[in-house]
Amino acid sequence: MNAISKLTALVTGLPAVGERFDGGFFNGLYVHDGFLKAQISASKVEGGHHAPTAWNDSYELIESACNFVDGAAATEAMAQGGSKLAQWAMDLRIDGRDDWRLPALQQLERVYRMAKPTTDHNWQGNCGANPSSWPPTNVYTAEFPARTALELFLPGAPEAFDASGYWSASQRPGSPSSAYVQHFGYGGQYWNLKDSEFGAVAVRSSIICPFDYSALVAPENV
């Protein structure tokens, strides 16, 4: 069995996007640090969403948060820098899991694709491209992603997201005063001052298997 066949077998054993999985809701797959990982967002009903609050009260640069893929490392750096929002995520205990963190921007984007609550057209331009997702995803069109078809996430349902901005754990590189937001009404991705108030959702990851892009284009010898 070659690498593609092995990967396909693993992926077909996973739940559909939006189903309960490993402590929360399965958002999709991504590649990070040599592994294929499942991303899971926390349940709103179980305390995994935060009301609008500041990213941090300080405008000091948090260098370890200047990335768009690794929300766990960024959250821990934020907490060391005094972020109460980051500490909230790190203190969460849901379904026996204690590794909840704020999502980096590309992680938060996967949640939006799963749970978009509106029928509004998506912001286009550069928004939505997600090279860390597996498979990688392209920029939004006006119509895609569409409003979620998942009943739990529709407006008025227990797990629905507000049609407003949510903080990512991604510091804007070169701008110590700003961090990135994903808007759940129309998909806009933009930066805002860290002491502005936006909501937040916690996520965690589960390793599926080692992942090597080069192995996908060449059959194994055994």
N, C-alpha and C positions, 0 to 999 in steps of 0.2 A: 504494500500500500504506500503510495507516494505522499508527500507532505500535504498536498491539496486535499487528498481523500481523507487523511487523518483529521485535518482541520475541519472539514465539512462534517465529519461524524461528531466531533465535539460540539460544533455550533448547533447542529440539528437537535441535540439533546437539551438545549436551553429553552426557557419559556419564551413566549411572545413578548414583545415590548409592551410594558404596562402591566404585566402580570406580577403577582407577588413572587418575590425571590430573595432569599438570603437576607432577610431582615427588613425589606422594603419593596420597592417597585423596580423592576428591570428596565433600565433606560436604553440599553444597547451595549455594543462592544467597542473597545478602543485598544490601541497599542501604546505601551509605555514601558520604557526601561527593559526592553527585550521580552516582554510578556504580552499576551493577549488577555485583556481583563474585562470582566463584566462590571458595568456601573450600575449602582443601585441608589435610588433617591429615597429619603426618609418619608414616612407617613405624616401627613399634616395632623391627622387625628391623634397620632401618638406623640406629638410634640416636635416633629421634625421640621416645622416651618417657624420662622421668626418674624414678628411684626416689624414694620419699618423702623430702622435704627441706623446709626452711623457705622461706617466701615471701621473707622478709628477716629479718635479725637486729635491725633497728632498728624502733622503733615510730613513727618520724617520718612525718608526713603527706606523701604523694606526690600532689600535686594533679592532675597530668596523668594519673594512673591512676584517677581517680574517674569512670570512664565504663564503659558496659557493651557497647560496640560495637567500639571501636578498640583491639584488643590490641597492634597494632604500636607506636602512640604510648605506650601504657601500659608496655609492656616496656622501651622505650628510657628512659623516665623512671625505671622501677624500677632499671635498670642504673646510671644516674647516681646513684641513691640507695644504691648498694652491694649490690644484690641479686645474689647468685651464681647464683640460679636464672634470672633474666632474662639474665644474661651467658651462661649455658649455651645458652639458646635463640638468642641473637644470634650465637654462635660456631658454630652448626651449619652443616654443609655437606653437603647430601643431594641427590643427583641433579643436581649442578651448581648448585643454588639456595643462595643465602646470605641470603635474606630471611625466614627462619623466626623466628617470635616466639611468645610465650605468647598464648593466646586470652583476649579479654575474656569476661565471663560469657555474653553472648548467642552468642558464637562457640563457646564450650565446650559450650553447650546443644545446638548443631547436631551436635556430635560424639557426644554422648550419644544423640540420636535415631537416629543411624546405627549405633552400636556397642554399645548396651545389652547387657551380657553375661548378665543374669539374667531369671528369670521372675517376680520380685517385683513386687507392686503398686507403682505409682508414687505418690510423695507428691503430694498435690493442693494445695488452697489456691491460692496465687499462682504456684507453680512451673511453669515451662515456657513461659509466654507470651513470644513472641519477635517484637516488632514490626519488627525490622530484617530478619528473614528475608523472602525473596520466594518464594512468597506468605507473608504474616505467619502465624504459628502461634499457636494458643490454648494455654491451660493444659493440663497433663496430666490425663488421666483415670486411673483405677486401672489400666486395661488397655492404655492407649496413651500413649507408645510401648511396643510389645511387645519381647520379647527379639529381638535382631537375627537376621535370616535369612541373613546373609552368612557363609559358611563361614569365611573368614579371621579373623572377629572373635568366633566362638563360643568358649566356655571351652575352654582347652587348645590352641587354634589359635595360629599364630605372632603374629597381630596383636591378640589378645584383650586387652581392658582388664580391670583388676582391679575387683572389685565393692567399690570403696572411693572415697574422696574424691580429687578432682583440683583443683589450684589453677587459678583463673583469674587474669588480670592485673588484675582490678578491685578497687581499694581501696574499702573501705566508706566512702561519704561521711559526714563528721562523726565518724569513728572512726579516728584514726590508727593504732591498734594492730591493726586487723582488715582482712582481705581475704576475697573470696568464693570459695567452694568449690562444685563440683557433684559430688554423689555418684553414682557409676556403678552402684550396686546398686539404688537405688530412686528416683533422680532428684531428691533433695532439693537445694535451693540455699540456702546459708546462709553466714554469715561465721564466721571463726575467727581466733584470734590469729596474727599473721604468723610467729611463731617455732614454730608447730605444724608437723608434718611430714605432707605429702600428696604424691601423685604429680603428674606434669605431662605434657602432650603439647604439642608444637609445631605451629603452623599457619602457613600463608601464604595470600595472596589473589592472585587474578588478575582484572584488570579485563575484563569482557565488553563493556560498552558504556555510554555515558552513559544516565542514567535520570532521567526527570522524571515524577512521579506525575500531574501535570496533563495531560500528553500522552496518558495512557492513557484519559482520559475524553472527549477531543475529537479527532475525525479530523483528519488533517493536510490542509492545503489543496492539497497537490501530490501 
